[in-house]
Amino acid sequence: MSKKKHFDLDQPLRHPDHHRPVTRRDFLAQGFRAGLGTVLGGSVFSMFADPRRAHAALSSDLEALRGPCGISAAGGAGKIPFICFDLAGGANIAGSNVLVGKQGGQLDFLSTAGYGKQGLPGDMVPSLTDTSGNPFINTDLGLAFHSDSGMLRGILDKIAAGTASATNGAVIPARSENDTGNNPHNPMYGINRAGANGELLALIGSSSSESGGNSMAPMGMINPEVRPTKVDRPTDVTGLVDVGDLVGLLSQADTVAVMESMYRISDAKLGRVNTKVSADAVIKDLVRCGYMKSADLADRFGNPADLDPVRDPDIVGPGGIFTSTEFNNDREFQKAASVMKLVVNGYAGAGTITMGGYDYHTGDRATGEIRDLRAGRCIGACLEYAARRNQPLMIYVFSDGSVFSNGMIDDSVEGRGKGVWTGDNQQTAASFFLVYNPAGRPQLLGGSADEQARHQQLGYMRPSGDVETASSPAANNVNLLVETIVLNYLALHGEQGSFASLFPNHGLGNSSLMDSMTAFAPIV
């Protein structure tokens, strides 16, 4: 092949066979774009306030006032934190990153031509060994990756050995349309319905879309009450809680005391107010609890450093996951850090990290390898942060469509001697998820190694490297792919039995079929 300079990491991708980008999703997929909820301490009933009576006895225990307003001091909703990575544009996952095989699982190898379509030349197929005698298979994360996977190299760059040994995963061969946000890939509303919630927000996403990401959410799962709040940088995180000018003028303790006084004053005055509406009690409770929630937020988050990922030594700094230099110079690292800070700590129940520029069939391999490496580093950062916080975490990685190779080789340093990405091909698509468990590696279901291999790969591919559309409910239906992810999330809690009642119109079949689409035993 003629030598060609690859695209730089954040350089937009221009394809002569694609229309010019016109929508937000087009700009994300081709890398032209890098991919606020506020709580205030005010009240509509301030008009009833009497400044001459601004006096109240303060309680010594805020918990006595939290209870009646349904405010829990515990973090989140007690569910496993969930983060999904939306790689906009049609990234490669199967073969060159996560191994996908035939009916027997990941290591039931495809044909050489099948791996060639997935970007692996004949001398790098997983059934062979490299020049040092090592197999082209890596199972450090439980899930089998190609040993030279860009995503794997990125993940391992950011995690400790102990984090890897407490991680496992599963891959789902599944087709989805190329280069479109109309695939209902995003599972966050379903994860919320399964119980995930946060202290500050239910859902967050790095894009200002209804799903919080590039791809859509299934229509039947969307709940407008928990629409994701946009968070893609540290200032979005620190801007989530605003208690006005009190913090800064007063100490945090004095701010809480003032807000608690406001609660008591409002509570006393509301007893003398007749709203003359049928929902009198509801309105008064909303006002009372508005003040109480503001006092609670000031108590927990009055110190901005508590939320700021930049000030978290586990995230940025000499002992952090990111060095100050790489964090300050890479917006994708800032985005990942902002989302993982909120989700892992229980401030948000689930989050989407959208990464643009994954429509990388540019006639070379280097462009895709560099971007896969960065995606891997962001995935690894989330896993490592969960480990440092001693929290379990489920990570789901998906993309709209996929790519294929025609067998030409990119021998450049970054191309690594692999097949160039020639064009889009939804037939080679797959998604995968990883689960970190502080108590030890999640255990696959199945009483034998063969059964466990089939639970680690939910569905399978043909020898040609194409998805076998009859291999699972998810293989040819993105809505059912999302349902499969939510089912597996519930199973990690031992709650898969509630799936049918939570999603009465689901399409995953009977309990036996759902069991076959479940990867792991419960971890909580």
C-alpha positions as CSV (number, residue, x, y, z in Angstrom):
1,M,0.0,0.0,0.0
2,S,1.1,3.6,-0.5
3,K,2.4,5.1,2.7
4,K,-0.1,7.6,4.1
5,K,0.1,9.8,7.1
6,H,-2.6,8.7,9.6
7,F,-5.0,11.1,11.2
8,D,-4.0,12.7,14.4
9,L,-5.8,11.8,17.6
10,D,-8.3,14.8,17.5
11,Q,-8.1,15.5,13.8
12,P,-11.5,15.3,12.1
13,L,-12.1,12.4,9.7
14,R,-13.2,13.3,6.2
15,H,-14.6,10.4,4.1
16,P,-15.2,10.9,0.3
17,D,-18.0,8.3,0.5
18,H,-19.8,10.0,3.3
19,H,-22.0,13.1,3.1
20,R,-20.7,16.2,4.7
21,P,-21.5,16.3,8.5
22,V,-24.7,18.3,9.2
23,T,-26.0,16.9,12.5
24,R,-24.5,16.8,15.9
25,R,-24.1,13.0,15.6
26,D,-22.3,13.4,12.2
27,F,-19.9,15.8,13.8
28,L,-19.3,13.4,16.7
29,A,-18.7,10.3,14.6
30,Q,-16.2,12.0,12.3
31,G,-14.4,13.7,15.2
32,F,-15.4,17.3,14.4
33,R,-16.6,17.7,18.0
34,A,-15.2,16.4,21.2
35,G,-17.8,14.8,22.6
36,L,-26.3,21.3,34.5
37,G,-28.4,20.4,37.1
38,T,-28.3,23.1,39.8
39,V,-29.8,23.1,43.3
40,L,-30.5,26.5,44.8
41,G,-31.6,27.5,48.4
42,G,-34.6,29.7,47.5
43,S,-38.4,29.5,48.0
44,V,-41.4,30.8,46.2
45,F,-42.9,31.5,49.7
46,S,-40.2,34.1,50.6
47,M,-43.0,36.6,50.0
48,F,-44.5,35.4,53.3
49,A,-41.3,36.0,55.3
50,D,-41.2,38.4,58.1
51,P,-37.6,39.7,58.5
52,R,-38.4,40.8,62.1
53,R,-39.0,37.2,63.1
54,A,-35.9,35.7,61.5
55,H,-35.2,33.5,64.5
56,A,-35.3,29.8,65.0
57,A,-33.9,27.1,67.3
58,L,-31.4,25.0,65.5
59,S,-31.3,21.2,65.8
60,S,-28.1,19.4,66.7
61,D,-28.9,16.5,64.3
62,L,-29.8,17.2,60.7
63,E,-31.0,13.6,60.3
64,A,-34.1,14.4,62.3
65,L,-35.1,16.8,59.5
66,R,-33.9,14.7,56.6
67,G,-36.2,11.8,57.2
68,P,-39.6,13.5,56.7
69,C,-38.4,14.8,53.3
70,G,-37.2,11.4,52.2
71,I,-33.5,12.5,52.2
72,S,-31.1,9.6,52.8
73,A,-27.6,10.2,54.2
74,A,-26.4,7.1,52.4
75,G,-24.7,7.4,49.0
76,G,-26.7,6.6,45.9
77,A,-29.3,3.9,45.9
78,G,-27.1,1.0,46.9
79,K,-26.8,-0.3,43.4
80,I,-23.7,-1.0,41.4
81,P,-22.4,2.1,39.6
82,F,-22.8,1.9,35.8
83,I,-20.8,3.7,33.1
84,C,-21.3,3.2,29.3
85,F,-18.9,4.2,26.6
86,D,-20.6,5.4,23.4
87,L,-17.9,5.3,20.6
88,A,-19.5,7.4,17.9
89,G,-19.1,6.4,14.3
90,G,-18.7,2.6,14.2
91,A,-15.6,1.4,16.0
92,N,-14.0,-2.0,15.7
93,I,-14.6,-4.2,18.8
94,A,-14.7,-7.8,17.5
95,G,-11.5,-9.6,16.7
96,S,-8.8,-6.9,16.8
97,N,-9.9,-5.8,20.3
98,V,-12.2,-8.4,22.0
99,L,-12.1,-11.9,20.6
100,V,-15.3,-13.3,19.3
101,G,-15.7,-16.9,18.2
102,K,-18.2,-19.5,17.0
103,Q,-20.7,-21.5,19.1
104,G,-18.1,-22.6,21.6
105,G,-17.2,-19.2,22.8
106,Q,-14.4,-16.7,22.3
107,L,-11.7,-19.4,21.7
108,D,-13.8,-21.4,19.2
109,F,-11.8,-19.8,16.5
110,L,-13.1,-18.2,13.2
111,S,-11.5,-18.8,9.9
112,T,-8.3,-16.9,8.9
113,A,-10.4,-15.0,6.3
114,G,-12.9,-14.1,9.1
115,Y,-10.2,-12.6,11.3
116,G,-8.8,-10.8,8.2
117,K,-12.2,-9.1,7.8
118,Q,-11.9,-8.0,11.5
119,G,-8.4,-6.5,10.8
120,L,-6.1,-9.3,11.9
121,P,-3.6,-10.6,9.3
122,G,-2.9,-14.3,8.9
123,D,0.2,-14.2,11.1
124,M,-1.7,-12.5,14.0
125,V,-4.8,-14.7,14.4
126,P,-5.4,-15.8,18.0
127,S,-4.7,-19.5,17.2
128,L,-1.0,-18.6,16.6
129,T,1.8,-17.4,18.8
130,D,4.1,-14.3,18.3
131,T,7.8,-14.5,17.7
132,S,8.4,-14.9,21.4
133,G,6.1,-17.9,21.6
134,N,3.3,-16.0,23.4
135,P,-0.2,-16.6,22.2
136,F,-2.1,-13.7,20.6
137,I,-4.7,-14.0,23.4
138,N,-4.7,-12.0,26.7
139,T,-7.1,-12.9,29.6
140,D,-5.7,-10.5,32.2
141,L,-9.2,-9.0,32.5
142,G,-11.0,-12.4,32.5
143,L,-12.5,-11.6,29.1
144,A,-10.3,-12.7,26.2
145,F,-8.8,-9.8,24.2
146,H,-6.3,-10.0,21.3
147,S,-2.9,-9.5,22.9
148,D,-2.2,-6.5,20.7
149,S,-5.6,-4.9,21.1
150,G,-5.4,-1.1,21.3
151,M,-8.2,-1.0,23.9
152,L,-6.5,-3.6,26.0
153,R,-3.2,-1.8,25.9
154,G,-5.0,1.4,27.1
155,I,-6.9,-0.3,29.9
156,L,-3.8,-2.1,31.2
157,D,-1.9,1.3,31.1
158,K,-4.3,2.7,33.7
159,I,-5.0,-0.2,36.1
160,A,-3.1,-2.0,38.7
161,A,-2.6,-5.8,38.6
162,G,-5.0,-6.2,41.5
163,T,-7.7,-4.3,39.6
164,A,-7.3,-6.6,36.6
165,S,-7.5,-9.7,38.7
166,A,-10.8,-8.6,40.2
167,T,-12.4,-7.8,36.7
168,N,-14.2,-10.0,34.3
169,G,-16.4,-9.4,31.2
170,A,-18.6,-10.7,28.5
171,V,-18.9,-10.0,24.7
172,I,-22.2,-9.8,22.7
173,P,-21.9,-10.2,18.9
174,A,-24.7,-7.9,17.7
175,R,-25.4,-6.0,14.5
176,S,-26.3,-2.3,14.5
177,E,-26.7,0.3,11.8
178,N,-23.6,2.2,10.6
179,D,-23.0,5.9,11.2
180,T,-26.2,6.8,12.8
181,G,-27.4,7.9,16.2
182,N,-30.8,6.2,15.5
183,N,-29.6,2.9,17.0
184,P,-31.4,2.7,20.4
185,H,-28.1,1.6,22.0
186,N,-28.1,3.5,25.3
187,P,-29.3,1.5,28.3
188,M,-29.2,4.2,31.0
189,Y,-33.0,4.6,31.4
190,G,-33.3,0.9,31.8
191,I,-30.5,0.9,34.4
192,N,-32.3,3.6,36.3
193,R,-35.6,1.6,36.2
194,A,-33.5,-1.3,37.6
195,G,-32.8,0.8,40.6
196,A,-29.7,2.9,39.9
197,N,-29.9,6.4,41.3
198,G,-27.6,9.0,42.8
199,E,-27.4,11.5,45.7
200,L,-27.5,14.4,43.3
201,L,-28.6,13.1,40.0
202,A,-30.2,10.0,38.6
203,L,-28.4,10.0,35.2
204,I,-25.6,12.0,33.6
205,G,-24.1,12.0,30.1
206,S,-21.4,13.9,28.2
207,S,-23.7,14.9,25.4
208,S,-26.8,17.2,25.7
209,S,-29.1,14.7,24.1
210,E,-32.1,12.8,25.5
211,S,-29.9,9.7,26.0
212,G,-26.9,11.6,27.3
213,G,-24.9,10.1,24.4
214,N,-24.6,9.8,20.7
215,S,-27.0,6.9,20.2
216,M,-30.6,7.0,21.2
217,A,-32.3,5.2,24.1
218,P,-35.1,2.7,23.5
219,M,-38.3,4.6,23.3
220,G,-40.1,2.2,25.8
221,M,-37.5,2.9,28.5
222,I,-37.3,6.7,28.3
223,N,-38.4,8.5,31.5
224,P,-38.4,12.3,31.1
225,E,-38.2,12.7,34.8
226,V,-34.6,11.4,34.9
227,R,-33.3,12.8,31.6
228,P,-29.5,12.8,31.8
229,T,-27.8,16.0,33.0
230,K,-24.9,17.0,30.7
231,V,-21.5,16.5,32.4
232,D,-18.3,16.5,30.3
233,R,-15.8,18.6,32.3
234,P,-14.8,19.3,35.9
235,T,-16.6,22.6,36.0
236,D,-19.8,20.8,35.2
237,V,-19.3,18.7,38.3
238,T,-18.5,21.5,40.6
239,G,-21.4,23.5,39.3
240,L,-23.9,20.9,40.2
241,V,-24.5,22.2,43.7
242,D,-24.9,26.0,44.3
243,V,-25.8,27.3,47.7
244,G,-25.5,30.9,46.7
245,D,-23.1,33.3,48.3
246,L,-23.4,31.9,51.8
247,V,-20.5,29.4,51.4
248,G,-17.5,31.7,51.2
249,L,-19.0,34.4,53.4
250,L,-19.7,31.8,56.2
251,S,-18.2,28.6,57.3
252,Q,-19.8,25.4,56.0
253,A,-21.3,24.7,59.4
254,D,-22.7,28.2,59.7
255,T,-24.2,27.9,56.2
256,V,-26.0,24.7,57.1
257,A,-27.3,26.4,60.3
258,V,-28.6,29.4,58.3
259,M,-30.4,27.1,55.8
260,E,-31.8,25.1,58.6
261,S,-33.1,28.3,60.2
262,M,-34.8,29.1,56.8
263,Y,-36.4,25.7,56.9
264,R,-37.8,26.3,60.4
265,I,-39.0,29.8,59.6
266,S,-40.7,28.7,56.5
267,D,-42.2,25.7,58.3
268,A,-43.8,28.0,60.9
269,K,-45.1,30.4,58.4
270,L,-46.5,27.8,56.1
271,G,-48.8,26.7,59.0
272,R,-50.5,30.0,58.7
273,V,-50.7,30.1,54.9
274,N,-53.8,29.0,53.1
275,T,-52.9,28.3,49.4
276,K,-56.6,27.8,48.6
277,V,-55.8,24.9,46.4
278,S,-56.7,21.2,46.7
279,A,-53.0,20.2,46.9
280,D,-52.3,22.4,49.9
281,A,-50.4,19.8,51.8
282,V,-48.3,18.8,48.8
283,I,-47.3,22.4,48.0
284,K,-46.3,23.0,51.6
285,D,-44.3,19.8,51.7
286,L,-42.5,20.8,48.5
287,V,-41.5,24.2,50.0
288,R,-40.5,22.8,53.4
289,C,-38.4,20.1,51.8
290,G,-36.9,22.5,49.2
291,Y,-35.2,24.4,52.1
292,M,-34.3,21.1,53.8
293,K,-32.7,19.7,50.7
294,S,-30.6,22.9,50.3
295,A,-29.4,22.6,53.9
296,D,-28.6,18.9,53.3
297,L,-26.6,19.7,50.2
298,A,-24.7,22.5,51.9
299,D,-23.9,20.0,54.7
300,R,-22.6,17.3,52.3
301,F,-21.2,19.3,49.4
302,G,-20.5,22.8,50.7
303,N,-16.8,22.2,50.2
304,P,-16.2,22.3,46.4
305,A,-13.2,20.1,46.8
306,D,-15.5,17.2,47.7
307,L,-16.9,17.1,44.1
308,D,-14.0,18.4,42.0
309,P,-12.2,15.6,40.1
310,V,-9.2,17.9,39.6
311,R,-8.7,18.0,43.4
312,D,-9.1,14.3,43.9
313,P,-5.6,12.9,44.4
314,D,-6.7,9.5,43.2
315,I,-7.6,11.0,39.8
316,V,-5.0,13.7,39.1
317,G,-1.5,14.2,40.4
318,P,1.7,12.3,41.4
319,G,-0.3,9.4,42.7
320,G,-3.3,9.8,40.5
321,I,-4.6,7.8,37.6
322,F,-3.8,10.7,35.3
323,T,-0.7,12.9,35.5
324,S,-1.4,16.6,35.6
325,T,0.1,17.0,32.1
326,E,-2.0,14.3,30.4
327,F,-5.2,15.4,32.2
328,N,-4.8,19.1,31.3
329,N,-3.9,18.3,27.7
330,D,-6.7,15.8,26.8
331,R,-10.4,16.7,27.0
332,E,-11.4,13.0,26.8
333,F,-9.5,12.3,30.0
334,Q,-11.3,15.3,31.7
335,K,-14.6,14.0,30.4
336,A,-14.0,10.4,31.7
337,A,-12.8,11.8,35.1
338,S,-15.9,14.0,35.5
339,V,-18.3,11.2,34.8
340,M,-16.5,8.5,36.9
341,K,-16.2,10.9,39.9
342,L,-19.9,11.3,40.1
343,V,-21.0,7.8,39.3
344,V,-18.4,5.8,41.3
345,N,-19.0,7.9,44.4
346,G,-22.8,7.5,44.1
347,Y,-23.6,11.1,43.3
348,A,-25.1,9.9,40.0
349,G,-26.6,6.5,39.4
350,A,-25.3,5.9,35.8
351,G,-23.4,7.9,33.2
352,T,-22.6,7.9,29.5
353,I,-19.2,8.9,28.1
354,T,-19.4,9.7,24.4
355,M,-16.1,9.7,22.5
356,G,-16.2,11.0,18.9
357,G,-14.1,10.2,15.9
358,Y,-14.6,6.4,15.7
359,D,-15.7,6.3,12.1
360,Y,-12.1,5.6,11.4
361,H,-12.1,3.6,8.1
362,T,-9.5,6.1,6.7
363,G,-7.5,3.7,4.5
364,D,-4.9,3.2,7.3
365,R,-4.8,1.3,10.6
366,A,-2.9,3.8,12.7
367,T,-5.8,6.3,13.1
368,G,-8.0,3.6,14.6
369,E,-5.3,2.1,16.8
370,I,-4.5,5.5,18.4
371,R,-8.2,6.2,19.1
372,D,-8.8,2.7,20.5
373,L,-5.8,3.2,22.8
374,R,-7.3,6.4,24.2
375,A,-10.7,4.8,24.7
376,G,-9.0,2.0,26.6
377,R,-7.2,4.4,28.8
378,C,-10.5,6.1,29.7
379,I,-12.1,2.7,30.4
380,G,-9.1,1.6,32.5
381,A,-9.3,4.9,34.4
382,C,-12.9,4.2,35.4
383,L,-12.0,0.6,36.6
384,E,-9.0,1.8,38.6
385,Y,-11.0,4.6,40.2
386,A,-13.6,2.1,41.3
387,A,-10.8,0.0,42.8
388,R,-9.4,2.9,44.7
389,R,-12.8,3.7,46.0
390,N,-13.5,0.0,46.9
391,Q,-16.7,0.2,44.8
392,P,-18.0,-2.4,42.2
393,L,-18.5,-1.1,38.7
394,M,-20.1,-2.2,35.5
395,I,-18.8,-0.7,32.2
396,Y,-20.6,-1.2,28.9
397,V,-18.9,-0.4,25.6
398,F,-20.8,-0.1,22.3
399,S,-20.7,1.7,18.9
400,D,-23.1,2.4,16.1
401,G,-22.0,-0.2,13.5
402,S,-18.5,-1.4,12.8
403,V,-15.7,-1.5,10.2
404,F,-14.0,-4.1,8.0
405,S,-10.6,-4.7,6.4
406,N,-9.9,-5.8,2.9
407,G,-6.6,-7.4,3.9
408,M,-4.2,-4.5,3.0
409,I,-1.6,-4.0,5.8
410,D,-0.4,-0.8,7.5
411,D,3.2,-1.4,8.4
412,S,3.7,2.0,10.0
413,V,4.7,2.2,13.7
414,E,1.2,3.0,14.8
415,G,-0.4,0.7,12.3
416,R,1.4,-2.2,14.0
417,G,1.3,-4.5,10.9
418,K,-2.5,-4.9,11.0
419,G,-5.2,-4.6,8.3
420,V,-6.3,-1.2,7.3
421,W,-9.9,-0.3,8.0
422,T,-11.5,0.0,4.5
423,G,-15.1,0.8,5.1
424,D,-18.2,0.4,7.3
425,N,-19.7,-3.1,8.0
426,Q,-22.4,-3.7,10.5
427,Q,-21.9,-7.5,10.1
428,T,-18.7,-7.4,12.2
429,A,-20.2,-5.5,15.1
430,A,-20.2,-6.4,18.8
431,S,-20.5,-4.9,22.2
432,F,-18.9,-5.9,25.5
433,F,-19.1,-5.2,29.2
434,L,-16.6,-5.4,32.1
435,V,-17.4,-5.8,35.8
436,Y,-15.1,-4.9,38.6
437,N,-15.8,-6.5,42.0
438,P,-13.6,-5.5,45.0
439,A,-14.3,-8.9,46.6
440,G,-12.7,-10.7,43.7
441,R,-13.2,-11.6,40.0
442,P,-16.9,-12.1,39.1
443,Q,-17.7,-15.7,38.5
444,L,-19.2,-16.9,35.2
445,L,-22.3,-19.0,35.3
446,G,-22.0,-22.6,34.3
447,G,-20.9,-25.8,35.9
448,S,-18.1,-26.6,33.3
449,A,-15.5,-24.7,31.3
450,D,-17.5,-25.2,28.1
451,E,-20.7,-23.7,29.7
452,Q,-18.8,-20.8,31.2
453,A,-17.3,-20.0,27.8
454,R,-20.8,-19.7,26.4
455,H,-21.9,-17.4,29.2
456,Q,-18.8,-15.2,28.5
457,Q,-19.9,-14.8,24.8
458,L,-23.6,-14.2,24.5
459,G,-24.2,-15.3,20.9
460,Y,-21.6,-16.1,18.3
461,M,-20.2,-15.4,14.9
462,R,-20.0,-17.3,11.7
463,P,-16.5,-18.5,10.5
464,S,-16.6,-15.7,8.0
465,G,-16.4,-13.1,10.8
466,D,-20.0,-12.0,10.5
467,V,-22.6,-12.0,13.3
468,E,-24.9,-15.1,13.3
469,T,-28.2,-13.3,13.6
470,A,-30.0,-16.3,15.0
471,S,-27.4,-16.8,17.8
472,S,-29.2,-14.7,20.4
473,P,-32.1,-12.3,20.8
474,A,-29.7,-9.4,20.8
475,A,-27.8,-10.3,17.6
476,N,-30.1,-8.5,15.2
477,N,-32.1,-6.2,17.4
478,V,-30.5,-3.3,19.2
479,N,-33.5,-2.9,21.6
480,L,-33.0,-6.4,22.8
481,L,-29.2,-5.8,23.1
482,V,-30.1,-3.0,25.6
483,E,-32.5,-5.4,27.4
484,T,-29.7,-7.9,27.6
485,I,-27.4,-5.4,29.3
486,V,-30.1,-4.4,31.8
487,L,-30.8,-8.1,32.5
488,N,-27.1,-8.7,33.3
489,Y,-27.0,-5.6,35.5
490,L,-29.9,-7.0,37.5
491,A,-28.3,-10.4,37.7
492,L,-25.2,-8.9,39.3
493,H,-27.6,-7.9,42.2
494,G,-29.3,-11.3,42.2
495,E,-32.5,-9.6,40.9
496,Q,-32.8,-11.0,37.4
497,G,-36.2,-12.5,38.6
498,S,-37.6,-9.0,38.6
499,F,-36.7,-8.3,35.0
500,A,-40.1,-9.4,33.5
501,S,-42.1,-7.3,36.0
502,L,-39.9,-4.2,35.4
503,F,-40.0,-4.7,31.6
504,P,-43.3,-6.5,30.9
505,N,-43.1,-6.1,27.1
506,H,-39.5,-7.4,26.9
507,G,-38.4,-9.6,24.0
508,L,-35.8,-11.8,25.6
509,G,-38.1,-14.9,25.8
510,N,-38.7,-17.2,28.7
511,S,-36.6,-17.6,31.8
512,S,-34.5,-20.4,30.3
513,L,-33.5,-18.2,27.4
514,M,-32.8,-15.3,29.7
515,D,-30.6,-17.5,31.8
516,S,-28.6,-18.3,28.7
517,M,-28.1,-14.5,28.1
518,T,-26.8,-13.9,31.6
519,A,-23.0,-13.9,32.2
520,F,-22.3,-13.7,35.9
521,A,-23.3,-14.9,39.3
522,P,-24.4,-12.0,41.7
523,I,-21.6,-9.9,43.2
524,V,-23.7,-7.9,45.8
